[in-house]
């Protein structure tokens, strides 16, 4: 039986219902004794039960930003509902694996968001989006590996990827304020179709596109992290809305019941004053925040990467948070009222 940890007794949050979930102790397990490195994005398999996650090899925080540079460890891991690793691949293919998505056919897409400054010259990794079969066969590569750039054939630190029901591919290209800061759309065969966005503060402009996701109505949600907002578009790039009520967003996902989940791992008194770290849950249509899972263990003066930076939810409603600084993949289960 899974062991559940109690929440701390105090929370400063006075808004939506807090602590509606509890942590499952030591959920993610490796049979080979592997030490978990920084955890990147997570997503749910099409069966609604298994969890895919990006694990950045086993390097310590001193190599943050390029943990897999000198490692052949598999960085793409599939976990069974009990937390046991049942599939892995991607060893030696990435420098800083970051975003992940499972498309309607069950294929796994992963981005390499290494910065241009940390990309070795003459290398063949970084600045790419790779499509894998469910068992790790490489099916497609978007971008030019090892080369940062713009246009139709290059990315600059692509942070995330999402695939629509019709196979269209959307890449959040820009894991820094000074990168491309655009969304790039491809067809199902990987042919460039269009792009939108640039660096800035206005609607349709971005500063660090940290995550991208598609809701049940086909709208494209972008975590415009350095602008402390979620931006919403249709699939042709037309701006629909922006939401600031979900804090400083790093990860976005949806469930089948119309709820949106947004992970905030960076709010503090400098970058987003007045907001706390945690996962906010709300209605995907109205944007109304209804629940909040606070992360009360982190030092607010050393915020970046504390708590869930990435978030996913399975068919049973359990939430999974990828935590880079604590180097954990957490599972949260709902507490019965």
C-alpha positions, 0 to 999 in steps of 0.5 A: 500500500502506498504511504502518504505524507501529511501536509505541513500544518500551516499554509499562507494561501487564503484563496481556493481550497488548499491541500486537496492532495497528499504526497505519495512517499518515494513513488518513482522507483528504479530496479537498478538503484539508479540515482535520479537526476533533475526531473524535467517534463512529465506526461501521461501515456494514452492508456491513462495510467503509465507516466512518461518523464524526462530524467536528466541523467544523474549529474548533480546541480553543478552541471544544471543546464547540461546534465546529460552532456557526458552521460549515456544514461537513458533520459526518457523513462516510462513508469507503471502506476506503482512507480516502477520504471518499465521502459527507457531510452534516449541515452546519449541523444540529448544534452538537456532534455526538457519537454515531452509529449505523447501523440495520439498514436502513442509516439513520444516527442522530446525536446533538447533545450540546451542553451546555445552557450552550452552547445559544443561546437561540431556536436550533433545534439541540442536544439532539436525535437525528436519523435520516438516510437513507444519503444525508443525507435527514432521516427523523426527529428525536427531542427538541426541538431547542434546548431541554434538558429531560427527559420524553418530548419533551426530552433534555439533551445526549444522548451516543449512540444505538443501534438494535436489530434490531427497530427499537427506539431507545435513547438515552443521555441525559446527557453530563455528571454533572449532566444527565438520566443516563438511557436512553430507549427509543422504538419504531421510529416514534419513540414514547416507550416507557420510560426508566431511570436517574438520577444516582448510583452504584448499579446502574442509576444513571449519571454521564455516559452516554458511549456505548451499544451492543447486543451479539450477544445483544441486551444493552444496554451503557452506558459509565457513564464518570464511575463508571468502569464499563460497565453491562449491561441487558436491553432492558427496563432490567433490570440484569444486571451491571457491569464495571470491568475495561475502565477508564474507558469512553468508547466501546463496540462489538462484532464478529461473533465475540463480542468487545467493544471499549472505548475509554478516553481519560480514565484518569489518576492522578486520575479512574481511578488505576492505569489506562492509556489505550487500547482494551481487547478482551475476551469479551463474555460473560465480560468477560475482557480479552484484549488491550490497545492502549495509547495511549502518546503522551498526557500523563497530566496532560492526558488528556481526549480523548487517544487513542481516545474512540470505537471501531468495528471492521469485518468484517475486524477492523480497528479505528477510533478517533475521537480528539478532542484529536489530531483524528484518525480512526485505523485499527489493523490486527492484527499477525500473531503 
